Amino acid sequence: MVSAHFQQYAERAGFASVACVMLPRAGELTGDCVLMNTRPRAWSAEYLQRQFAHSDPVLREITRRDHPFAWSDIWRQRPLTPREKALMSYSAEFGMRDGFAVPIFESGSIGLVSLASAELKLEPGQRQALTLAAVYLHSRLSALRRRQAASLIRLTEREHEVMRWVAAGKSDWQIGRILNISAKTVNFHVENVKRKFGVASRAQAIVRTLMQGGIVP
């Protein structure tokens, strides 16, 4: 898999972890934005909980640069804010004191491949090779994400509603009373879902809907 190969390549170059993301045009940095993440789990959890994305100097910097840069280039050129210092100090506890960031500009969107290390030592030739590999990584993972999104079976809002209640163990009659439709209409929607997924049973339809995140507790 491309992610595993890139991680191995990064480790040979002296980097412990890799983050490959697509930056949202607005709003929070969510799991949907992350294409690859081999950062320590504890660090990632704290990063999300403390909303460090708002004050991540690397994320801020890629909107100002169109070429790869070392993390340490940032604080050599400007003082960090207290929140930025807090993030970098916390990252250092996990051995992520410096890194190499590659901005990705593709189809009007901005992405990033960021490699973390305890100490950055890169020759010019290594920087170029890492940059090319990072661009390839982001392109491949983005293409895979688009392909997965395109392969999702689209259910209507009503079909989602019906399947939530089917998963809850309700009968067609009960679901009809809840949604103010007939039991026959409920069955029609269930059969449509089964047909879309190409499955024979309601249990299989529930599983497939769950796999797509279509049943929310």
C-alpha positions as CSV (number, residue, x, y, z in Angstrom):
1,M,0.0,0.0,0.0
2,V,1.2,3.5,-0.9
3,S,0.9,4.7,2.7
4,A,3.0,1.9,4.2
5,H,5.7,2.3,1.5
6,F,5.9,6.1,2.1
7,Q,6.2,5.6,5.9
8,Q,9.1,3.2,5.4
9,Y,10.7,5.7,3.0
10,A,10.2,8.5,5.5
11,E,11.8,6.5,8.3
12,R,14.9,5.7,6.2
13,A,15.2,9.5,5.7
14,G,15.0,10.0,9.5
15,F,11.3,10.9,10.0
16,A,9.3,9.1,12.6
17,S,5.8,10.0,11.4
18,V,3.8,11.4,8.5
19,A,0.6,13.4,8.2
20,C,-1.1,13.8,4.8
21,V,-4.2,16.0,4.8
22,M,-6.5,18.0,2.6
23,L,-7.2,21.3,4.1
24,P,-10.9,22.3,4.3
25,R,-11.8,25.6,2.7
26,A,-13.7,26.5,5.8
27,G,-14.4,25.0,9.2
28,E,-12.7,22.5,11.3
29,L,-9.9,20.1,10.4
30,T,-11.8,16.8,10.7
31,G,-11.1,13.2,10.2
32,D,-12.4,13.5,6.6
33,C,-9.5,15.8,5.8
34,V,-6.9,13.2,6.9
35,L,-5.6,10.9,4.2
36,M,-2.8,9.4,6.2
37,N,-1.6,9.9,9.8
38,T,1.1,8.0,11.6
39,R,1.5,10.5,14.4
40,P,1.4,9.0,17.9
41,R,-2.2,8.3,18.9
42,A,-2.0,10.2,22.2
43,W,-0.6,13.3,20.4
44,S,-3.4,13.1,17.7
45,A,-6.1,12.8,20.3
46,E,-4.8,15.9,22.2
47,Y,-4.3,17.8,19.0
48,L,-8.0,17.4,18.2
49,Q,-9.2,17.9,21.7
50,R,-7.3,21.1,22.2
51,Q,-8.2,22.3,18.7
52,F,-4.5,22.9,17.8
53,A,-5.4,23.1,14.1
54,H,-6.4,26.7,14.8
55,S,-2.9,27.6,16.0
56,D,-0.7,25.1,14.1
57,P,2.2,27.2,12.6
58,V,2.7,24.6,9.8
59,L,-0.9,24.8,8.7
60,R,-0.8,28.5,8.8
61,E,2.4,28.7,6.8
62,I,1.3,26.6,3.8
63,T,-1.2,29.3,2.9
64,R,1.8,31.7,2.6
65,R,4.3,29.5,0.8
66,D,4.2,27.6,-2.5
67,H,7.4,25.5,-1.8
68,P,8.5,23.0,0.8
69,F,9.9,24.2,4.0
70,A,11.3,23.0,7.4
71,W,9.2,23.6,10.4
72,S,12.1,25.4,12.0
73,D,12.1,27.9,9.1
74,I,9.0,29.4,10.6
75,W,10.3,30.3,14.0
76,R,13.6,31.5,12.5
77,Q,11.6,34.0,10.5
78,R,9.0,35.1,13.0
79,P,8.2,34.7,16.7
80,L,5.6,32.1,17.5
81,T,2.4,32.9,19.3
82,P,1.8,31.4,22.8
83,R,-0.6,28.8,21.3
84,E,1.9,27.9,18.6
85,K,4.6,27.5,21.2
86,A,2.3,25.3,23.3
87,L,1.7,23.0,20.3
88,M,5.4,22.8,19.4
89,S,6.4,22.2,23.1
90,Y,3.8,19.4,23.3
91,S,5.0,17.9,20.0
92,A,8.6,17.9,21.3
93,E,7.5,15.6,24.1
94,F,6.8,13.0,21.4
95,G,10.1,13.6,19.7
96,M,8.6,15.9,17.0
97,R,10.9,18.9,17.4
98,D,11.3,19.7,13.7
99,G,9.9,18.5,10.4
100,F,9.6,19.0,6.7
101,A,6.4,20.2,5.1
102,V,5.3,20.0,1.5
103,P,2.4,22.1,0.4
104,I,0.2,20.5,-2.3
105,F,-1.9,22.7,-4.7
106,E,-4.3,20.5,-6.7
107,S,-7.5,21.4,-8.5
108,G,-8.0,24.6,-6.5
109,S,-7.5,22.9,-3.1
110,I,-4.6,22.9,-0.7
111,G,-3.1,19.9,0.8
112,L,-0.1,19.1,3.0
113,V,2.4,16.3,3.6
114,S,4.2,16.9,6.9
115,L,7.0,14.7,8.1
116,A,8.1,14.9,11.8
117,S,11.6,14.2,13.2
118,A,13.6,14.8,16.4
119,E,16.2,16.6,14.4
120,L,16.0,17.7,10.8
121,K,19.0,16.8,8.6
122,L,18.3,16.9,4.9
123,E,20.7,17.3,2.0
124,P,19.4,19.3,-1.0
125,G,19.0,16.1,-3.0
126,Q,17.0,14.5,-0.2
127,R,14.6,17.5,0.0
128,Q,13.9,17.2,-3.7
129,A,13.3,13.4,-3.6
130,L,11.1,13.8,-0.5
131,T,9.1,16.5,-2.2
132,L,8.4,14.4,-5.3
133,A,7.5,11.4,-3.2
134,A,5.2,13.6,-1.1
135,V,3.4,15.0,-4.1
136,Y,2.9,11.5,-5.5
137,L,1.6,10.3,-2.1
138,H,-1.0,13.0,-1.8
139,S,-2.1,12.5,-5.4
140,R,-2.6,8.8,-5.0
141,L,-4.4,9.0,-1.6
142,S,-6.6,11.8,-2.9
143,A,-7.5,9.7,-6.0
144,L,-8.3,6.7,-3.7
145,R,-10.5,8.9,-1.5
146,R,-12.4,10.3,-4.5
147,R,-12.9,6.8,-5.8
148,Q,-14.3,5.6,-2.5
149,A,-16.7,8.5,-2.3
150,A,-17.9,7.8,-5.9
151,S,-18.5,4.2,-5.0
152,L,-20.9,5.0,-2.2
153,I,-24.5,4.0,-2.7
154,R,-26.7,7.0,-2.4
155,L,-29.8,6.6,-0.2
156,T,-32.5,9.1,0.0
157,E,-33.3,10.9,3.3
158,R,-36.4,8.8,3.7
159,E,-34.5,5.6,3.1
160,H,-32.0,6.6,5.8
161,E,-34.9,7.3,8.2
162,V,-36.5,3.9,7.5
163,M,-33.3,2.0,7.8
164,R,-32.5,3.6,11.2
165,W,-35.8,2.3,12.6
166,V,-35.4,-1.1,10.9
167,A,-32.0,-1.3,12.7
168,A,-33.7,-0.4,15.9
169,G,-35.9,-3.5,15.5
170,K,-39.2,-1.8,14.6
171,S,-41.7,-3.5,12.4
172,D,-43.0,-1.9,9.1
173,W,-46.3,-1.0,10.9
174,Q,-44.4,0.7,13.8
175,I,-42.1,2.6,11.4
176,G,-45.2,3.7,9.4
177,R,-46.8,5.1,12.6
178,I,-43.5,6.9,13.5
179,L,-43.0,8.4,10.1
180,N,-46.7,8.9,9.3
181,I,-46.6,6.7,6.2
182,S,-48.1,3.3,5.4
183,A,-46.5,0.0,6.2
184,K,-46.6,-0.8,2.5
185,T,-44.5,2.4,1.8
186,V,-42.0,1.4,4.5
187,N,-41.6,-2.0,2.8
188,F,-41.2,-0.2,-0.5
189,H,-38.3,1.8,0.9
190,V,-36.6,-1.2,2.5
191,E,-36.8,-3.1,-0.8
192,N,-35.3,-0.2,-2.6
193,V,-32.4,-0.1,-0.2
194,K,-31.9,-3.9,-0.6
195,R,-31.9,-3.5,-4.4
196,K,-29.4,-0.6,-4.3
197,F,-27.0,-2.6,-2.2
198,G,-27.6,-5.8,-4.1
199,V,-28.5,-7.8,-1.0
200,A,-31.2,-10.3,-0.2
201,S,-32.0,-9.6,3.5
202,R,-32.9,-6.7,5.8
203,A,-30.0,-7.7,8.0
204,Q,-27.5,-7.3,5.1
205,A,-29.1,-4.0,4.2
206,I,-28.6,-2.7,7.8
207,V,-25.0,-3.8,7.7
208,R,-24.3,-2.1,4.4
209,T,-26.0,1.1,5.6
210,L,-24.0,1.0,8.8
211,M,-20.8,0.6,6.8
212,Q,-21.6,3.9,5.0
213,G,-22.3,5.7,8.2
214,G,-26.0,6.0,7.3
215,I,-27.3,4.9,10.6
216,V,-26.7,7.4,13.3
217,P,-27.5,6.5,16.9
